[in-house]
């Protein structure tokens, strides 16, 4: 059997028709398959490779940490320098109330930890989420996802959760003194980049403050420069009580985090002790890689703050609200899928959004040049 056949036979599948590309090399914004074919990566591992694939400073950090140690003890017990240094660096670039980092293995686990923290701190159990939101696939995160198609097959889920209309002022009426937390994405990524109004986001922040509800912002996709700002909440002039990070956090290695005030986070340390615990969370090699990637992001002017010139798109509707994050909308999923398949033939890797299946995703590494982006969009737009 070849590798593709072995992949289909022995690796658990997440869909009935995986891409099944056999990639053997990744560098910058390019991917290469076993036949040597070159692909331009238009999705960056779903916003993971913000500084591009295999940045030399990230590779150096990984190799250096491997020389010292890998796993030595469950998370939170030993003083591990990569964790400490990365937590410090992150909090130096966040508002003062976001000063304690709990590292996790993934964005889904960050969601789980934040939900637990909200219940523990407030003593409440009711939670508010939003339709067409995505927060992960574990039981708690799945309970907060704003789409019944994904939730239904796995019920019963966590009770006490209501899903409201995004960007609706009527939703504010459902936030009260019984609500532990409100969880939302600053930009609804999987809904096809739905941007709420600044007034609504500020009203949500104010209502949470008034009712003692914790505001959790999921920046697992939007964080690390994806919106032209380091953090998307900067676009709305608000600060969350808990911030969720993942994807680009690890510089290509698996890493997530939820960040809050130390006074809140200390609730996990007593009554019960080990209120939240994980064996491999904040793995030192992952933290070393993530820290290096974050420093590259900050020091090498990678975050794009101005829009590039974009080509005319005749097939599909181009929607590009951010310099390196956009989509092309088609009349149906079927049309979109045909275009995606043709893109692969032409050496472009892309896919669709979970809650906007007629839209083609464009979230390449932030290191993609204007010319590379223009050329890629021209190719997509030329497909009939």
PAVO-899323 format. One record per residue (C-alpha): residue in one letter; x, y, z. Coordinates in nm, 3 decimals. Each point is the difference from the previous one (the first is absolute). Example, Ala and Ser with C-alpha at 12.3 -4.5 7.8 and 13.67 -1.06 7.14 Angstrom:
2
('a'; (1.230; -0.450; 0.780))
('s'; (0.137; 0.344; -0.066))
END
This chain:
384
('x'; (0.000; 0.000; 0.000))
('x'; (0.110; 0.357; -0.066))
('x'; (-0.010; 0.272; 0.264))
('x'; (-0.340; 0.130; -0.110))
('x'; (-0.156; -0.345; 0.028))
('x'; (0.160; -0.050; 0.342))
('x'; (-0.125; 0.343; 0.106))
('x'; (-0.356; -0.089; -0.093))
('x'; (0.025; -0.339; 0.167))
('x'; (0.178; 0.076; 0.327))
('x'; (-0.052; 0.369; 0.078))
('x'; (-0.341; 0.093; 0.142))
('x'; (-0.180; 0.215; -0.255))
('x'; (-0.195; 0.319; 0.067))
('x'; (-0.195; -0.004; -0.325))
('x'; (-0.095; -0.243; -0.273))
('x'; (0.210; 0.189; -0.254))
('x'; (0.324; 0.136; 0.149))
('x'; (0.237; 0.198; -0.223))
('x'; (0.259; -0.275; 0.050))
('x'; (0.284; 0.210; -0.137))
('x'; (0.331; -0.164; 0.086))
('x'; (0.206; 0.303; 0.098))
('x'; (0.367; -0.069; 0.059))
('x'; (0.135; 0.355; 0.040))
('x'; (-0.124; 0.341; 0.108))
('x'; (0.195; 0.325; -0.021))
('x'; (-0.127; 0.358; 0.032))
('x'; (-0.331; 0.014; -0.187))
('x'; (0.068; -0.312; -0.208))
('x'; (-0.085; -0.369; 0.040))
('x'; (0.151; -0.286; -0.203))
('x'; (-0.142; -0.345; -0.062))
('x'; (0.188; -0.326; -0.055))
('x'; (0.004; 0.053; -0.375))
('x'; (0.169; 0.337; 0.047))
('x'; (-0.307; 0.204; -0.090))
('x'; (-0.002; 0.345; 0.159))
('x'; (-0.310; 0.145; 0.165))
('x'; (-0.067; 0.348; 0.132))
('x'; (-0.153; -0.031; 0.346))
('x'; (-0.307; 0.225; 0.009))
('x'; (-0.119; -0.121; 0.340))
('x'; (0.318; -0.022; 0.207))
('x'; (-0.116; -0.307; 0.190))
('x'; (-0.320; 0.197; 0.087))
('x'; (0.184; 0.308; 0.129))
('x'; (0.277; -0.198; 0.173))
('x'; (0.296; 0.094; -0.219))
('x'; (-0.031; 0.378; 0.044))
('x'; (0.377; 0.050; -0.037))
('x'; (0.026; -0.263; -0.273))
('x'; (0.109; -0.362; 0.015))
('x'; (0.329; -0.096; 0.166))
('x'; (0.131; 0.343; 0.084))
('x'; (0.373; -0.044; 0.077))
('x'; (-0.028; 0.170; 0.341))
('x'; (-0.277; -0.240; 0.102))
('x'; (0.203; -0.298; -0.116))
('x'; (0.299; 0.125; 0.199))
('x'; (-0.213; 0.042; 0.314))
('x'; (-0.137; -0.353; -0.032))
('x'; (0.345; -0.155; -0.049))
('x'; (0.143; 0.200; 0.289))
('x'; (-0.276; -0.108; 0.239))
('x'; (0.038; -0.364; -0.106))
('x'; (0.357; 0.018; 0.121))
('x'; (-0.118; 0.099; 0.349))
('x'; (-0.314; -0.204; 0.069))
('x'; (-0.338; -0.102; -0.135))
('x'; (-0.277; -0.118; 0.233))
('x'; (0.103; -0.009; 0.364))
('x'; (-0.316; 0.039; 0.215))
('x'; (-0.372; 0.074; -0.026))
('x'; (-0.082; 0.359; -0.083))
('x'; (0.026; 0.251; 0.284))
('x'; (0.233; -0.194; 0.233))
('x'; (0.352; 0.081; -0.115))
('x'; (0.144; 0.338; -0.094))
('x'; (0.057; -0.048; -0.372))
('x'; (0.176; 0.294; -0.162))
('x'; (-0.176; -0.014; -0.341))
('x'; (-0.340; 0.022; 0.171))
('x'; (0.106; 0.284; 0.227))
('x'; (0.164; 0.201; -0.274))
('x'; (-0.288; -0.041; -0.244))
('x'; (-0.264; 0.083; 0.261))
('x'; (0.193; 0.313; 0.094))
('x'; (0.041; 0.106; -0.364))
('x'; (-0.370; -0.049; -0.074))
('x'; (-0.115; 0.197; 0.303))
('x'; (0.239; 0.284; -0.085))
('x'; (-0.206; 0.048; -0.317))
('x'; (-0.342; -0.027; 0.165))
('x'; (-0.203; 0.229; 0.228))
('x'; (0.099; -0.012; 0.367))
('x'; (-0.299; -0.210; 0.105))
('x'; (0.110; -0.283; -0.232))
('x'; (0.310; -0.092; 0.198))
('x'; (-0.017; -0.376; 0.070))
('x'; (0.030; -0.263; -0.273))
('x'; (-0.127; -0.357; 0.024))
('x'; (0.157; -0.192; -0.286))
('x'; (-0.194; -0.287; -0.159))
('x'; (0.058; -0.245; -0.284))
('x'; (-0.255; 0.157; -0.236))
('x'; (-0.259; 0.269; -0.052))
('x'; (-0.279; -0.242; 0.092))
('x'; (0.166; -0.064; 0.334))
('x'; (0.037; 0.373; 0.053))
('x'; (-0.377; 0.029; -0.044))
('x'; (-0.057; -0.278; 0.251))
('x'; (0.227; 0.161; 0.259))
('x'; (-0.162; 0.341; -0.041))
('x'; (-0.348; -0.145; 0.043))
('x'; (0.108; -0.175; 0.319))
('x'; (0.165; 0.315; 0.130))
('x'; (-0.314; 0.206; -0.064))
('x'; (-0.215; -0.246; 0.194))
('x'; (0.252; -0.025; 0.282))
('x'; (0.045; 0.377; 0.041))
('x'; (-0.364; 0.105; -0.034))
('x'; (-0.169; -0.298; 0.162))
('x'; (-0.245; 0.006; -0.291))
('x'; (-0.073; -0.263; -0.265))
('x'; (-0.187; 0.177; -0.281))
('x'; (0.203; 0.099; -0.305))
('x'; (-0.064; 0.200; -0.316))
('x'; (0.133; -0.085; -0.345))
('x'; (-0.089; 0.117; -0.350))
('x'; (-0.138; -0.156; -0.313))
('x'; (0.259; -0.087; -0.265))
('x'; (0.282; 0.009; 0.252))
('x'; (0.278; -0.259; 0.017))
('x'; (0.203; -0.074; 0.313))
('x'; (0.126; -0.359; -0.038))
('x'; (-0.116; -0.360; 0.000))
('x'; (0.033; -0.119; 0.361))
('x'; (-0.318; -0.039; 0.205))
('x'; (-0.004; 0.345; 0.159))
('x'; (0.118; 0.181; -0.311))
('x'; (-0.247; -0.196; -0.208))
('x'; (-0.279; 0.106; 0.234))
('x'; (0.086; 0.363; -0.077))
('x'; (0.022; -0.044; -0.379))
('x'; (-0.277; 0.197; -0.166))
('x'; (-0.126; -0.261; -0.244))
('x'; (-0.230; -0.294; 0.071))
('x'; (0.137; -0.206; -0.290))
('x'; (0.322; -0.058; 0.194))
('x'; (-0.159; -0.020; 0.346))
('x'; (-0.293; -0.228; -0.063))
('x'; (0.179; -0.335; -0.045))
('x'; (0.175; 0.032; 0.337))
('x'; (-0.280; 0.098; 0.236))
('x'; (-0.049; 0.022; 0.290))
('x'; (0.245; 0.286; 0.034))
('x'; (0.061; 0.251; 0.279))
('x'; (-0.330; 0.150; 0.121))
('x'; (-0.069; 0.367; 0.067))
('x'; (0.136; 0.131; -0.331))
('x'; (-0.197; 0.233; -0.225))
('x'; (0.106; 0.093; -0.355))
('x'; (-0.096; 0.350; -0.106))
('x'; (0.005; 0.199; -0.322))
('x'; (0.337; 0.155; -0.071))
('x'; (0.013; 0.380; -0.016))
('x'; (-0.355; 0.027; 0.139))
('x'; (-0.071; 0.251; 0.277))
('x'; (-0.297; -0.214; 0.106))
('x'; (0.255; -0.263; 0.108))
('x'; (0.107; 0.230; 0.283))
('x'; (-0.326; -0.074; 0.182))
('x'; (0.112; -0.361; 0.055))
('x'; (0.310; 0.101; 0.196))
('x'; (-0.087; 0.032; 0.368))
('x'; (0.113; -0.074; 0.357))
('x'; (-0.034; -0.375; -0.067))
('x'; (0.243; 0.004; -0.295))
('x'; (0.349; -0.133; 0.069))
('x'; (0.151; 0.105; -0.330))
('x'; (-0.056; 0.128; -0.349))
('x'; (0.221; -0.170; -0.260))
('x'; (0.043; 0.146; -0.345))
('x'; (0.246; 0.054; -0.281))
('x'; (0.088; 0.364; -0.072))
('x'; (-0.038; -0.095; -0.367))
('x'; (-0.205; -0.310; -0.078))
('x'; (0.262; -0.186; -0.199))
('x'; (-0.190; -0.310; -0.112))
('x'; (-0.307; 0.205; -0.090))
('x'; (0.196; 0.157; -0.286))
('x'; (0.163; 0.285; 0.197))
('x'; (-0.303; 0.166; 0.156))
('x'; (0.103; 0.324; 0.170))
('x'; (-0.228; 0.138; 0.272))
('x'; (-0.047; 0.370; 0.059))
('x'; (0.228; 0.176; 0.244))
('x'; (-0.309; 0.125; 0.184))
('x'; (-0.130; -0.354; 0.051))
('x'; (0.331; -0.133; 0.126))
('x'; (0.025; 0.288; 0.247))
('x'; (-0.360; -0.058; 0.111))
('x'; (0.082; -0.367; 0.065))
('x'; (0.305; 0.105; 0.204))
('x'; (-0.209; 0.246; 0.204))
('x'; (-0.280; -0.250; 0.063))
('x'; (0.248; -0.261; 0.121))
('x'; (0.156; 0.254; 0.237))
('x'; (-0.342; 0.105; 0.134))
('x'; (-0.112; -0.358; 0.070))
('x'; (0.330; -0.142; 0.126))
('x'; (0.020; -0.225; -0.305))
('x'; (0.342; -0.094; -0.138))
('x'; (0.059; 0.095; -0.363))
('x'; (0.204; -0.266; -0.182))
('x'; (0.136; 0.096; -0.341))
('x'; (0.110; -0.282; -0.228))
('x'; (0.300; 0.130; -0.195))
('x'; (0.119; -0.345; -0.101))
('x'; (-0.025; 0.100; -0.367))
('x'; (0.002; 0.379; 0.020))
('x'; (0.304; 0.035; 0.224))
('x'; (0.361; 0.066; -0.097))
('x'; (-0.062; 0.259; -0.268))
('x'; (-0.265; -0.167; -0.211))
('x'; (-0.220; 0.314; 0.004))
('x'; (0.280; 0.253; -0.044))
('x'; (0.014; 0.046; 0.377))
('x'; (0.190; -0.223; 0.239))
('x'; (-0.332; -0.080; 0.172))
('x'; (-0.340; 0.044; -0.161))
('x'; (-0.155; 0.142; 0.318))
('x'; (0.210; 0.312; -0.067))
('x'; (-0.233; 0.073; -0.293))
('x'; (-0.286; 0.050; 0.245))
('x'; (0.175; 0.180; 0.286))
('x'; (-0.098; -0.263; 0.255))
('x'; (0.188; -0.243; 0.224))
('x'; (-0.130; -0.351; 0.076))
('x'; (0.010; -0.164; 0.342))
('x'; (0.140; -0.316; -0.158))
('x'; (0.183; -0.025; -0.332))
('x'; (0.024; -0.325; -0.198))
('x'; (0.300; -0.067; -0.223))
('x'; (0.112; -0.291; -0.218))
('x'; (0.098; -0.076; -0.360))
('x'; (0.281; 0.255; -0.066))
('x'; (0.090; 0.001; 0.372))
('x'; (0.238; -0.295; -0.044))
('x'; (0.179; 0.116; -0.313))
('x'; (-0.099; -0.327; -0.169))
('x'; (0.014; -0.214; 0.314))
('x'; (-0.313; -0.103; 0.197))
('x'; (-0.077; 0.263; 0.262))
('x'; (-0.299; 0.186; 0.139))
('x'; (-0.060; 0.230; 0.295))
('x'; (-0.259; 0.188; 0.198))
('x'; (0.109; 0.321; 0.165))
('x'; (-0.164; 0.187; 0.288))
('x'; (0.081; 0.202; 0.310))
('x'; (0.209; -0.192; 0.251))
('x'; (-0.270; 0.064; 0.263))
('x'; (-0.244; -0.199; -0.216))
('x'; (0.246; -0.269; -0.102))
('x'; (0.091; -0.075; 0.363))
('x'; (-0.346; -0.154; 0.040))
('x'; (0.142; -0.317; -0.156))
('x'; (0.267; -0.045; 0.266))
('x'; (-0.216; -0.075; 0.303))
('x'; (-0.331; -0.162; 0.101))
('x'; (0.062; -0.215; -0.190))
('x'; (0.373; 0.000; -0.053))
('x'; (0.082; -0.084; -0.363))
('x'; (-0.327; 0.158; -0.107))
('x'; (0.129; -0.015; -0.355))
('x'; (0.292; -0.220; -0.101))
('x'; (0.162; -0.143; -0.312))
('x'; (0.301; -0.224; -0.059))
('x'; (0.143; 0.147; -0.321))
('x'; (-0.150; 0.350; 0.000))
('x'; (0.262; 0.269; -0.053))
('x'; (0.250; -0.254; -0.127))
('x'; (0.343; 0.167; 0.021))
('x'; (0.085; -0.065; -0.364))
('x'; (-0.333; 0.145; -0.111))
('x'; (0.044; 0.305; 0.225))
('x'; (0.353; 0.055; -0.132))
('x'; (-0.130; -0.014; -0.356))
('x'; (-0.294; 0.226; 0.079))
('x'; (0.218; 0.258; 0.173))
('x'; (0.237; 0.011; -0.296))
('x'; (-0.290; 0.039; -0.244))
('x'; (-0.154; 0.277; 0.212))
('x'; (0.330; 0.186; 0.008))
('x'; (0.029; -0.034; -0.378))
('x'; (-0.353; 0.139; -0.036))
('x'; (0.085; 0.300; 0.216))
('x'; (0.348; 0.071; -0.135))
('x'; (-0.022; -0.067; -0.374))
('x'; (-0.296; 0.223; -0.088))
('x'; (-0.206; -0.298; -0.118))
('x'; (-0.342; 0.129; 0.106))
('x'; (-0.154; 0.168; -0.303))
('x'; (-0.192; 0.316; 0.088))
('x'; (-0.090; 0.126; -0.348))
('x'; (-0.200; -0.164; -0.274))
('x'; (0.185; -0.112; -0.313))
('x'; (-0.132; 0.063; -0.348))
('x'; (-0.239; -0.283; -0.085))
('x'; (-0.090; -0.131; -0.347))
('x'; (-0.346; 0.011; -0.154))
('x'; (-0.180; -0.326; 0.064))
('x'; (-0.252; -0.100; -0.266))
('x'; (-0.097; -0.339; 0.141))
('x'; (-0.124; 0.040; 0.355))
('x'; (-0.020; 0.296; 0.236))
('x'; (0.324; 0.112; 0.163))
('x'; (-0.030; 0.101; 0.366))
('x'; (0.331; 0.104; 0.155))
('x'; (-0.044; 0.193; 0.325))
('x'; (0.358; -0.049; 0.118))
('x'; (0.338; 0.017; -0.178))
('x'; (0.060; -0.378; 0.014))
('x'; (-0.343; -0.138; 0.086))
('x'; (-0.296; -0.024; -0.231))
('x'; (-0.221; -0.222; -0.210))
('x'; (-0.165; -0.039; -0.336))
('x'; (-0.372; -0.074; 0.006))
('x'; (-0.172; -0.219; -0.258))
('x'; (-0.364; -0.086; -0.067))
('x'; (0.021; -0.341; 0.171))
('x'; (0.225; -0.248; 0.176))
('x'; (0.007; -0.211; -0.317))
('x'; (0.145; 0.288; -0.202))
('x'; (0.247; 0.079; 0.276))
('x'; (0.114; -0.362; 0.024))
('x'; (0.063; -0.014; -0.374))
('x'; (0.213; 0.314; 0.023))
('x'; (0.192; -0.138; 0.300))
('x'; (0.074; -0.321; -0.191))
('x'; (0.119; 0.198; -0.302))
('x'; (0.216; 0.212; 0.230))
('x'; (0.179; -0.313; 0.115))
('x'; (0.066; -0.094; -0.361))
('x'; (0.145; 0.347; -0.055))
('x'; (0.217; -0.016; 0.311))
('x'; (-0.211; 0.194; 0.251))
('x'; (-0.108; -0.152; 0.333))
('x'; (-0.323; 0.137; 0.144))
('x'; (-0.334; -0.119; 0.141))
('x'; (-0.337; 0.130; 0.123))
('x'; (-0.144; 0.136; 0.324))
('x'; (-0.198; -0.227; 0.234))
('x'; (-0.300; 0.233; 0.021))
('x'; (0.040; 0.163; -0.342))
('x'; (0.061; -0.295; -0.229))
('x'; (-0.053; 0.204; -0.317))
('x'; (0.300; 0.219; 0.090))
('x'; (0.361; -0.086; -0.085))
('x'; (0.245; 0.063; 0.286))
('x'; (0.304; 0.225; -0.043))
('x'; (0.224; 0.020; 0.309))
('x'; (0.359; -0.043; -0.121))
('x'; (0.307; 0.062; 0.211))
('x'; (0.032; 0.370; 0.079))
('x'; (0.340; -0.018; -0.171))
('x'; (-0.165; -0.042; -0.342))
('x'; (0.101; 0.294; -0.219))
('x'; (-0.252; 0.225; -0.173))
('x'; (0.108; -0.141; -0.337))
('x'; (-0.044; -0.360; 0.119))
('x'; (-0.346; 0.079; 0.135))
('x'; (-0.101; 0.186; -0.318))
('x'; (0.118; -0.287; -0.220))
('x'; (-0.182; -0.260; 0.213))
('x'; (-0.327; 0.194; -0.005))
('x'; (0.030; 0.046; -0.377))
('x'; (0.031; -0.378; -0.041))
('x'; (-0.304; -0.063; 0.219))
('x'; (-0.199; 0.266; -0.183))
('x'; (0.086; -0.144; -0.341))
('x'; (-0.146; -0.344; 0.079))
('x'; (-0.332; -0.055; -0.172))
END
